[in-house]
């Protein structure tokens, strides 16, 4: 199994990069693990307290479970990936079964911050993007998918997203084997990465 880690700021285009890589392979050849699924469950707190949580801090992710799951996939075992809701900020009772495939992509803003997880990756990628474009995408996404209004998104961006990006996410560029500027729009970089993956698999 070839393990690829794809990190980058919120709204940088990571999901688009992952999708375009996945499209280059036969159906069922690529498994995807999102660190968004591994946020700690906050069901014990009130909804107001949950929404104050800093989702851009490494301490918000249950990396120990994530590392355990990647290790199991590498040994040929299927795992049950948690399902996390950004509406309620809690984990659901159901899980998503992920089966081991030839390629595993680990995707998330903080996935290169954890050394134990990085050590399981064969290729580390950082998706780079201008901050104004990232903010625009975050506003659209959070309003559409996470039930927030513009004021809430901007307040969260100023209080936690931007400071955490500068402190935790941007520095992980130094761990990357490949940096993709312009995210999913950079078809040349995505093709080069895909070619490298194919070459490595052969």
MITORNU-697522 format. One line per 2 residues: number of its first residue (from 1); for each residue x, y, z of N, C-alpha, C. Coordinates in nm, 4 decimals, decimal comma, always signed. Layout:
BEGIN
NUM) X Y Z X Y Z X Y Z | ...
//
This chain:
BEGIN
1) +0,0840 -0,1203 +0,0000 +0,0000 +0,0000 +0,0000 +0,0874 +0,1252 +0,0000 | +0,0536 +0,2179 -0,0886 +0,1227 +0,3469 -0,0945 +0,0395 +0,4498 -0,0184
3) +0,0991 +0,5129 +0,0820 +0,0259 +0,6088 +0,1653 +0,0688 +0,7510 +0,1299 | -0,0292 +0,8341 +0,0957 -0,0033 +0,9721 +0,0557 -0,0750 +1,0659 +0,1527
5) -0,0025 +1,1607 +0,2096 -0,0630 +1,2607 +0,2969 -0,0783 +1,3922 +0,2225 | -0,1979 +1,4498 +0,2273 -0,2238 +1,5766 +0,1584 -0,2755 +1,6789 +0,2586
7) -0,1919 +1,7804 +0,2870 -0,2269 +1,8855 +0,3823 -0,2364 +2,0200 +0,3111 | -0,2709 +2,1233 +0,3859 -0,2858 +2,2578 +0,3300 -0,3916 +2,3318 +0,4083
9) -0,3933 +2,4617 +0,3964 -0,4878 +2,5437 +0,4713 -0,6330 +2,5148 +0,4377 | -0,7211 +2,5548 +0,5276 -0,8650 +2,5403 +0,5052 -0,9046 +2,6181 +0,3800
11) -0,9697 +2,5503 +0,2855 -1,0109 +2,6153 +0,1611 -0,9028 +2,6216 +0,0553 | -0,7927 +2,5488 +0,0745 -0,6806 +2,5553 -0,0213 -0,7054 +2,4731 -0,1477
13) -0,8005 +2,3804 -0,1420 -0,8285 +2,2969 -0,2584 -0,7832 +2,1530 -0,2430 | -0,7600 +2,1088 -0,1194 -0,7137 +1,9719 -0,0932 -0,8110 +1,8678 -0,1470
15) -0,9400 +1,8888 -0,1188 -1,0404 +1,7907 -0,1601 -1,0444 +1,7772 -0,3118 | -1,0281 +1,8888 -0,3824 -1,0264 +1,8850 -0,5290 -0,9043 +1,8091 -0,5785
17) -0,7892 +1,8323 -0,5159 -0,6670 +1,7597 -0,5533 -0,6869 +1,6097 -0,5321 | -0,7429 +1,5725 -0,4170 -0,7683 +1,4317 -0,3868 -0,8611 +1,3701 -0,4921
19) -0,9698 +1,4411 -0,5249 -1,0659 +1,3890 -0,6223 -1,0026 +1,3691 -0,7591 | -0,9190 +1,4663 -0,7998 -0,8572 +1,4572 -0,9327 -0,7518 +1,3470 -0,9395
21) -0,6852 +1,3213 -0,8264 -0,5926 +1,2071 -0,8225 -0,6717 +1,0770 -0,8302 | -0,7788 +1,0709 -0,7529 -0,8618 +0,9503 -0,7487 -0,9182 +0,9163 -0,8869
23) -0,9521 +1,0199 -0,9631 -1,0089 +0,9989 -1,0965 -0,9100 +0,9351 -1,1938 | -0,7801 +0,9439 -1,1635 -0,6771 +0,8895 -1,2520 -0,6585 +0,7384 -1,2355
25) -0,7263 +0,6800 -1,1369 -0,7081 +0,5384 -1,1076 -0,8394 +0,4621 -1,1261 | -0,8296 +0,3304 -1,1515 -0,9518 +0,2494 -1,1638 -1,0359 +0,2591 -1,0370
27) -1,1653 +0,2480 -1,0521 -1,2567 +0,2563 -0,9384 -1,2212 +0,1492 -0,8348 | -1,2146 +0,1898 -0,7077 -1,1834 +0,0953 -0,6017 -1,0359 +0,0769 -0,5744
29) -0,9509 +0,1507 -0,6462 -0,8061 +0,1369 -0,6296 -0,7514 +0,2288 -0,5196 | -0,8298 +0,3345 -0,4841 -0,7827 +0,4349 -0,3888 -0,8774 +0,4449 -0,2686
31) -0,8214 +0,4341 -0,1484 -0,8975 +0,4593 -0,0256 -0,8634 +0,5997 +0,0244 | -0,9616 +0,6643 +0,0854 -0,9394 +0,8000 +0,1368 -0,9769 +0,8053 +0,2844
33) -0,8885 +0,8663 +0,3614 -0,9121 +0,8847 +0,5044 -0,8997 +1,0342 +0,5329 | -1,0083 +1,0938 +0,5822 -1,0055 +1,2375 +0,6117 -0,9873 +1,2594 +0,7611
35) -0,8948 +1,3501 +0,7969 -0,8773 +1,3732 +0,9404 -0,9958 +1,4498 +0,9986 | -1,0842 +1,5035 +0,9135 -1,2073 +1,5660 +0,9627 -1,2942 +1,4651 +1,0384
37) -1,2776 +1,3378 +1,0073 -1,3562 +1,2327 +1,0738 -1,3065 +1,2062 +1,2154 | -1,1853 +1,2498 +1,2460 -1,1204 +1,2123 +1,3715 -1,1174 +1,3252 +1,4755
39) -1,2001 +1,4280 +1,4556 -1,2135 +1,5277 +1,5610 -1,2732 +1,4609 +1,6844 | -1,2247 +1,4990 +1,8023 -1,2781 +1,4414 +1,9257 -1,4277 +1,4701 +1,9365
41) -1,4992 +1,3734 +1,9912 -1,6426 +1,3907 +2,0128 -1,6643 +1,4912 +2,1254 | -1,7579 +1,5842 +2,1049 -1,7839 +1,6887 +2,2051 -1,9270 +1,6828 +2,2574
43) -1,9847 +1,5621 +2,2537 -2,1244 +1,5475 +2,2935 -2,1494 +1,5875 +2,4391 | -2,0441 +1,5840 +2,5221 -2,0594 +1,6174 +2,6638 -2,0753 +1,7681 +2,6874
45) -2,0459 +1,8491 +2,5827 -2,0545 +1,9953 +2,5971 -2,1824 +2,0476 +2,5320 | -2,2213 +2,1709 +2,5679 -2,3375 +2,2331 +2,5048 -2,3018 +2,2711 +2,3611
47) -2,4018 +2,2902 +2,2770 -2,3775 +2,3244 +2,1363 -2,2999 +2,4555 +2,1248 | -2,3316 +2,5519 +2,2108 -2,2620 +2,6811 +2,2094 -2,1134 +2,6624 +2,2396
49) -2,0826 +2,5762 +2,3367 -1,9425 +2,5498 +2,3715 -1,8715 +2,4746 +2,2598 | -1,9434 +2,3802 +2,1970 -1,8843 +2,3025 +2,0872 -1,8444 +2,3931 +1,9725
51) -1,9269 +2,4919 +1,9433 -1,9013 +2,5799 +1,8285 -1,7852 +2,6762 +1,8540 | -1,7436 +2,6877 +1,9795 -1,6278 +2,7710 +2,0106 -1,4969 +2,6947 +1,9934
53) -1,5074 +2,5653 +1,9720 -1,3894 +2,4780 +1,9611 -1,2991 +2,5220 +1,8464 | -1,1684 +2,5155 +1,8671 -1,0719 +2,5494 +1,7624 -1,0415 +2,4232 +1,6810
55) -1,1059 +2,4119 +1,5663 -1,0895 +2,2948 +1,4804 -0,9583 +2,2991 +1,4018 | -0,8816 +2,4051 +1,4188 -0,7559 +2,4203 +1,3459 -0,6341 +2,3980 +1,4357
57) -0,6581 +2,3436 +1,5530 -0,5496 +2,3135 +1,6471 -0,5252 +2,1627 +1,6479 | -0,3989 +2,1189 +1,6467 -0,3690 +1,9751 +1,6458 -0,4329 +1,8974 +1,7606
59) -0,4539 +1,9638 +1,8751 -0,5126 +1,8950 +1,9907 -0,6594 +1,8582 +1,9694 | -0,7204 +1,9103 +1,8631 -0,8616 +1,8801 +1,8376 -0,8805 +1,7461 +1,7665
61) -0,7696 +1,6876 +1,7186 -0,7754 +1,5630 +1,6413 -0,7307 +1,4446 +1,7264 | -0,8029 +1,3348 +1,7180 -0,7631 +1,2121 +1,7877 -0,6615 +1,1373 +1,7003
63) -0,5399 +1,1882 +1,6992 -0,4357 +1,1317 +1,6124 -0,4016 +0,9874 +1,6493 | -0,4109 +0,9553 +1,7772 -0,3763 +0,8193 +1,8199 -0,4636 +0,7160 +1,7495
65) -0,5934 +0,7450 +1,7417 -0,6862 +0,6541 +1,6723 -0,6580 +0,6533 +1,5224 | -0,6284 +0,7690 +1,4677 -0,6009 +0,7800 +1,3253 -0,4770 +0,6981 +1,2868
67) -0,3714 +0,7098 +1,3663 -0,2483 +0,6330 +1,3424 -0,2775 +0,4834 +1,3514 | -0,3554 +0,4443 +1,4515 -0,3923 +0,3033 +1,4682 -0,4657 +0,2518 +1,3446
69) -0,5568 +0,3322 +1,2909 -0,6339 +0,2921 +1,1734 -0,5465 +0,2800 +1,0491 | -0,4534 +0,3736 +1,0315 -0,3635 +0,3665 +0,9150 -0,2746 +0,2427 +0,9252
71) -0,2263 +0,2142 +1,0443 -0,1435 +0,0946 +1,0641 -0,2209 -0,0319 +1,0296 | -0,3476 -0,0376 +1,0690 -0,4311 -0,1542 +1,0373 -0,4522 -0,1674 +0,8867
73) -0,4790 -0,0553 +0,8200 -0,4985 -0,0586 +0,6745 -0,3719 -0,1078 +0,6041 | -0,2568 -0,0659 +0,6547 -0,1295 -0,1073 +0,5942 -0,1033 -0,2567 +0,6108
75) -0,1633 -0,3168 +0,7135 -0,1467 -0,4608 +0,7332 -0,2599 -0,5413 +0,6698 | -0,3474 -0,4717 +0,5957 -0,4524 -0,5422 +0,5218 -0,5852 -0,5536 +0,5925
77) -0,6011 -0,4838 +0,7068 -0,7278 -0,4877 +0,7803 -0,8170 -0,3709 +0,7412 | -0,9474 -0,3940 +0,7375 -1,0431 -0,2852 +0,7184 -1,0601 -0,2123 +0,8513
79) -1,1001 -0,0854 +0,8440 -1,1221 -0,0081 +0,9669 -1,2583 +0,0610 +0,9608 | -1,3057 +0,1050 +1,0774 -1,4323 +0,1782 +1,0849 -1,4010 +0,3248 +1,1146
81) -1,4044 +0,4053 +1,0105 -1,3764 +0,5492 +1,0221 -1,4952 +0,6193 +1,0885 | -1,4702 +0,7012 +1,1905 -1,5814 +0,7742 +1,2533 -1,6484 +0,8690 +1,1528
83) -1,7707 +0,9058 +1,1819 -1,8415 +1,0055 +1,1008 -1,8686 +1,1255 +1,1904 | -1,8115 +1,2397 +1,1528 -1,8204 +1,3605 +1,2359 -1,9107 +1,4639 +1,1705
85) -1,9947 +1,5264 +1,2506 -2,0852 +1,6303 +1,2005 -2,0370 +1,7676 +1,2450 | -2,0148 +1,8579 +1,1480 -1,9752 +1,9944 +1,1813 -2,0972 +2,0804 +1,2170
87) -2,2164 +2,0249 +1,1965 -2,3387 +2,0960 +1,2373 -2,3550 +2,0842 +1,3890 | -2,3413 +1,9599 +1,4405 -2,3588 +1,9358 +1,5840 -2,2257 +1,9304 +1,6591
89) -2,1132 +1,9232 +1,5835 -1,9784 +1,9104 +1,6421 -1,9662 +1,7849 +1,7287 | -2,0258 +1,6755 +1,6808 -2,0189 +1,5474 +1,7511 -1,9972 +1,4347 +1,6501
91) -1,9526 +1,3197 +1,7010 -1,9429 +1,1992 +1,6187 -2,0771 +1,1266 +1,6187 | -2,1114 +1,0708 +1,5050 -2,2345 +0,9937 +1,4965 -2,2134 +0,8520 +1,5483
93) -2,3227 +0,7785 +1,5633 -2,3146 +0,6386 +1,6087 -2,2662 +0,5474 +1,4964 | -2,2962 +0,5854 +1,3724 -2,2556 +0,5031 +1,2594 -2,1105 +0,5320 +1,2219
95) -2,0496 +0,4374 +1,1500 -1,9126 +0,4542 +1,1026 -1,9058 +0,4227 +0,9535 | -1,7944 +0,4600 +0,8924 -1,7722 +0,4338 +0,7505 -1,6619 +0,3288 +0,7374
97) -1,6941 +0,2144 +0,6774 -1,5952 +0,1081 +0,6615 -1,4992 +0,1447 +0,5487 | -1,3702 +0,1487 +0,5799 -1,2660 +0,1769 +0,4808 -1,1834 +0,0503 +0,4628
99) -1,1733 +0,0050 +0,3383 -1,0991 -0,1176 +0,3092 -0,9597 -0,0834 +0,2563 | -0,8624 -0,1691 +0,2820 -0,7270 -0,1445 +0,2309 -0,7220 -0,1583 +0,0790
101) -0,6589 -0,0622 +0,0131 -0,6447 -0,0639 -0,1329 -0,4981 -0,0411 -0,1681 | -0,4683 -0,0331 -0,2956 -0,3308 -0,0105 -0,3394 -0,2774 +0,1252 -0,2982
103) -0,3694 +0,2251 -0,2920 -0,3311 +0,3615 -0,2552 -0,4222 +0,4107 -0,1425 | -0,3622 +0,4698 -0,0395 -0,4389 +0,5338 +0,0676 -0,4009 +0,6805 +0,0710
105) -0,5013 +0,7675 +0,0588 -0,4782 +0,9119 +0,0693 -0,5315 +0,9604 +0,2038 | -0,4438 +1,0231 +0,2822 -0,4834 +1,0848 +0,4091 -0,4916 +1,2345 +0,3841
107) -0,6092 +1,2916 +0,4072 -0,6303 +1,4319 +0,3709 -0,6773 +1,5121 +0,4912 | -0,6207 +1,6337 +0,5072 -0,6659 +1,7201 +0,6154 -0,5675 +1,8317 +0,6438
109) -0,6173 +1,9413 +0,6980 -0,5336 +2,0594 +0,7200 -0,4161 +2,0319 +0,8139 | -0,4369 +1,9394 +0,9094 -0,3361 +1,9163 +1,0129 -0,2629 +1,7834 +0,9985
111) -0,2821 +1,7133 +0,8879 -0,2314 +1,5757 +0,8797 -0,0792 +1,5660 +0,8742 | -0,0092 +1,6765 +0,8493 +0,1373 +1,6722 +0,8528 +0,1948 +1,7237 +0,9849
113) +0,1068 +1,7602 +1,0795 +0,1552 +1,8132 +1,2077 +0,1960 +1,7018 +1,3032 | +0,1472 +1,5817 +1,2795 +0,1717 +1,4708 +1,3721 +0,2814 +1,3796 +1,3184
115) +0,3909 +1,3657 +1,3927 +0,5065 +1,2890 +1,3447 +0,4736 +1,1412 +1,3239 | +0,3998 +1,0825 +1,4173 +0,3664 +0,9401 +1,4056 +0,2871 +0,9131 +1,2774
117) +0,1970 +1,0057 +1,2430 +0,1191 +0,9907 +1,1200 +0,2068 +1,0157 +0,9971 | +0,2910 +1,1185 +1,0038 +0,3824 +1,1473 +0,8922 +0,4723 +1,0288 +0,8607
119) +0,5175 +0,9613 +0,9658 +0,6095 +0,8488 +0,9473 +0,5455 +0,7318 +0,8730 | +0,4137 +0,7299 +0,8671 +0,3428 +0,6235 +0,7942 +0,3207 +0,6594 +0,6469
121) +0,3562 +0,7830 +0,6091 +0,3321 +0,8304 +0,4723 +0,4539 +0,8064 +0,3824 | +0,4258 +0,7648 +0,2594 +0,5320 +0,7476 +0,1594 +0,5553 +0,8770 +0,0820
123) +0,4483 +0,9528 +0,0610 +0,4573 +1,0800 -0,0112 +0,3789 +1,1841 +0,0679 | +0,4424 +1,2992 +0,0920 +0,3755 +1,4072 +0,1673 +0,3579 +1,5279 +0,0763
125) +0,2340 +1,5778 +0,0700 +0,1980 +1,6857 -0,0226 +0,1390 +1,8020 +0,0560 | +0,1763 +1,9232 +0,0182 +0,1155 +2,0436 +0,0766 +0,0501 +2,1225 -0,0364
127) -0,0808 +2,1471 -0,0221 -0,1557 +2,2241 -0,1213 -0,1552 +2,3702 -0,0776 | -0,0950 +2,4557 -0,1592 -0,0764 +2,5964 -0,1247 -0,1780 +2,6818 -0,1998
129) -0,2191 +2,7915 -0,1368 -0,3196 +2,8782 -0,1991 -0,3193 +3,0135 -0,1289 | -0,3453 +3,1210 -0,2036 -0,3491 +3,2552 -0,1448 -0,4583 +3,2644 -0,0380
131) -0,4293 +3,3403 +0,0681 -0,5203 +3,3474 +0,1822 -0,6561 +3,4071 +0,1472 | -0,6594 +3,5064 +0,0552 -0,7898 +3,5667 +0,0217 -0,8807 +3,4670 -0,0502
133) -0,8222 +3,3827 -0,1344 -0,9006 +3,2814 -0,2053 -0,9473 +3,1734 -0,1082 | -0,8608 +3,1376 -0,0146 -0,8992 +3,0377 +0,0863 -1,0158 +3,0887 +0,1707
135) -1,0092 +3,2160 +0,2114 -1,1159 +3,2737 +0,2933 -1,2475 +3,2735 +0,2173 | -1,2434 +3,3100 +0,0902 -1,3645 +3,3099 +0,0073 -1,4279 +3,1712 +0,0029
137) -1,3442 +3,0702 -0,0133 -1,3957 +2,9327 -0,0195 -1,4501 +2,8869 +0,1147 | -1,3824 +2,9264 +0,2235 -1,4272 +2,8890 +0,3579 -1,5643 +2,9507 +0,3871
139) -1,5827 +3,0765 +0,3485 -1,7124 +3,1429 +0,3693 -1,8228 +3,0662 +0,2961 | -1,7996 +3,0349 +0,1692 -1,8996 +2,9629 +0,0906 -1,9287 +2,8254 +0,1505
141) -1,8233 +2,7531 +0,1864 -1,8410 +2,6173 +0,2404 -1,9139 +2,6178 +0,3739 | -1,8703 +2,7051 +0,4664 -1,9292 +2,7053 +0,6006 -2,0748 +2,7498 +0,6005
143) -2,1101 +2,8394 +0,5082 -2,2502 +2,8811 +0,4971 -2,3357 +2,7692 +0,4386 | -2,2806 +2,7006 +0,3399 -2,3561 +2,5967 +0,2695 -2,3637 +2,4662 +0,3481
145) -2,2508 +2,4251 +0,4088 -2,2426 +2,2915 +0,4679 -2,2475 +2,2896 +0,6203 | -2,2160 +2,4025 +0,6844 -2,2014 +2,3986 +0,8299 -2,2950 +2,4933 +0,9037
147) -2,3911 +2,5499 +0,8318 -2,4961 +2,6289 +0,8949 -2,4516 +2,7565 +0,9613 | -2,3443 +2,8203 +0,9101 -2,2962 +2,9445 +0,9697 -2,3273 +3,0620 +0,8784
149) -2,3387 +3,1822 +0,9363 -2,3569 +3,3013 +0,8537 -2,2199 +3,3682 +0,8328 | -2,2175 +3,4719 +0,7478 -2,0902 +3,5360 +0,7123 -2,0198 +3,5916 +0,8356
151) -2,0968 +3,6558 +0,9236 -2,0372 +3,7156 +1,0440 -1,9697 +3,6090 +1,1306 | -2,0365 +3,4942 +1,1477 -1,9802 +3,3856 +1,2278 -1,8515 +3,3313 +1,1651
153) -1,8533 +3,3159 +1,0332 -1,7362 +3,2622 +0,9627 -1,6173 +3,3571 +0,9768 | -1,6422 +3,4872 +0,9553 -1,5337 +3,5853 +0,9634 -1,4778 +3,5964 +1,1046
155) -1,5670 +3,5904 +1,2037 -1,5233 +3,5976 +1,3440 -1,4349 +3,4774 +1,3774 | -1,4776 +3,3596 +1,3322 -1,3992 +3,2383 +1,3568 -1,2665 +3,2436 +1,2822
157) -1,2695 +3,2980 +1,1607 -1,1464 +3,3075 +1,0801 -1,0426 +3,3938 +1,1510 | -1,0875 +3,5080 +1,2027 -0,9950 +3,6006 +1,2704 -0,9449 +3,5453 +1,4034
159) -1,0337 +3,4758 +1,4760 -0,9994 +3,4294 +1,6108 -0,9153 +3,3021 +1,6107 | -0,9499 +3,2048 +1,5244 -0,8805 +3,0749 +1,5300 -0,8195 +3,0286 +1,3979
161) -0,8922 +3,0447 +1,2862 -0,8463 +2,9860 +1,1594 -0,7134 +3,0462 +1,1142 | -0,7074 +3,1791 +1,1037 -0,5844 +3,2440 +1,0556 -0,4668 +3,2239 +1,1514
163) -0,4841 +3,2521 +1,2838 -0,3708 +3,2311 +1,3753 -0,3210 +3,0859 +1,3758 | -0,4138 +2,9892 +1,3726 -0,3740 +2,8484 +1,3739 -0,3061 +2,8080 +1,2436
165) -0,3517 +2,8681 +1,1336 -0,2868 +2,8399 +1,0052 -0,1404 +2,8828 +1,0098 | -0,1161 +3,0018 +1,0620 +0,0204 +3,0540 +1,0688 +0,1065 +2,9758 +1,1684
167) +0,0450 +2,9315 +1,2778 +0,1212 +2,8630 +1,3819 +0,1437 +2,7147 +1,3541 | +0,0415 +2,6468 +1,3010 +0,0493 +2,5010 +1,2897 +0,0549 +2,4474 +1,1463
169) -0,0219 +2,5084 +1,0557 -0,0392 +2,4488 +0,9224 +0,0688 +2,4931 +0,8242 | +0,0872 +2,6230 +0,8119 +0,1880 +2,6752 +0,7185 +0,3277 +2,6161 +0,7435
171) +0,3712 +2,6014 +0,8706 +0,5047 +2,5456 +0,8947 +0,5231 +2,4018 +0,8453 | +0,4126 +2,3268 +0,8244 +0,4273 +2,1868 +0,7816 +0,4678 +2,1751 +0,6346
173) +0,4766 +2,2885 +0,5666 +0,5304 +2,2879 +0,4293 +0,6681 +2,2233 +0,4253 | +0,7439 +2,2423 +0,5326 +0,8819 +2,1928 +0,5326 +0,8882 +2,0404 +0,5330
175) +0,7784 +1,9754 +0,5681 +0,7748 +1,8288 +0,5666 +0,7326 +1,7738 +0,4300 | +0,6835 +1,8611 +0,3442 +0,6257 +1,8154 +0,2163 +0,7330 +1,7755 +0,1155
177) +0,7063 +1,6662 +0,0457 +0,7909 +1,6254 -0,0676 +0,7525 +1,7051 -0,1918 | +0,6239 +1,7393 -0,1983 +0,5702 +1,8115 -0,3141 +0,4787 +1,9230 -0,2651
179) +0,4938 +2,0437 -0,3194 +0,4027 +2,1547 -0,2900 +0,3249 +2,1869 -0,4175 | +0,1919 +2,1906 -0,4046 +0,1062 +2,2191 -0,5205 +0,0465 +2,3587 -0,5050
181) +0,0995 +2,4577 -0,5772 +0,0392 +2,5912 -0,5738 -0,0952 +2,5906 -0,6487 | -0,1871 +2,6759 -0,6070 -0,3163 +2,6942 -0,6746 -0,4105 +2,5751 -0,6585
183) -0,3758 +2,4815 -0,5737 -0,4661 +2,3706 -0,5425 -0,5127 +2,2910 -0,6626 | -0,6427 +2,2642 -0,6662 -0,7013 +2,1803 -0,7709 -0,6953 +2,2396 -0,9100
185) -0,6594 +2,3684 -0,9186 -0,6486 +2,4323 -1,0502 -0,5164 +2,3975 -1,1193 | -0,4205 +2,3465 -1,0422 -0,2877 +2,3188 -1,0962 -0,2842 +2,1764 -1,1535
187) -0,3351 +2,1626 -1,2751 -0,3470 +2,0312 -1,3371 -0,2112 +1,9693 -1,3679 | -0,1116 +2,0540 -1,3978 +0,0223 +2,0029 -1,4288 +0,0818 +1,9355 -1,3053
189) +0,0753 +2,0033 -1,1908 +0,1300 +1,9472 -1,0667 +0,0574 +1,8182 -1,0286 | -0,0747 +1,8171 -1,0453 -0,1528 +1,6975 -1,0118 -0,1133 +1,5810 -1,1027
191) -0,0904 +1,6110 -1,2302 -0,0500 +1,5060 -1,3245 +0,0892 +1,4520 -1,2908 | +0,1799 +1,5426 -1,2533 +0,3153 +1,5000 -1,2140 +0,3068 +1,4090 -1,0910
193) +0,2245 +1,4483 -0,9934 +0,2073 +1,3674 -0,8727 +0,1474 +1,2309 -0,9076 | +0,0461 +1,2310 -0,9932 -0,0183 +1,1052 -1,0338 +0,0803 +1,0138 -1,1058
195) +0,1608 +1,0717 -1,1937 +0,2625 +0,9930 -1,2646 +0,3625 +0,9311 -1,1658 | +0,4003 +1,0103 -1,0655 +0,4940 +0,9610 -0,9645 +0,4319 +0,8447 -0,8855
197) +0,3036 +0,8584 -0,8518 +0,2329 +0,7520 -0,7794 +0,2318 +0,6238 -0,8628 | +0,1974 +0,6379 -0,9906 +0,1941 +0,5217 -1,0797 +0,3307 +0,4559 -1,0918
199) +0,4340 +0,5403 -1,1042 +0,5708 +0,4896 -1,1175 +0,6132 +0,4136 -0,9919 | +0,5771 +0,4705 -0,8761 +0,6114 +0,4067 -0,7479 +0,5403 +0,2730 -0,7319
201) +0,4129 +0,2685 -0,7723 +0,3361 +0,1447 -0,7631 +0,3942 +0,0340 -0,8515 | +0,4501 +0,0752 -0,9653 +0,5091 -0,0239 -1,0566 +0,6410 -0,0766 -1,0041
//
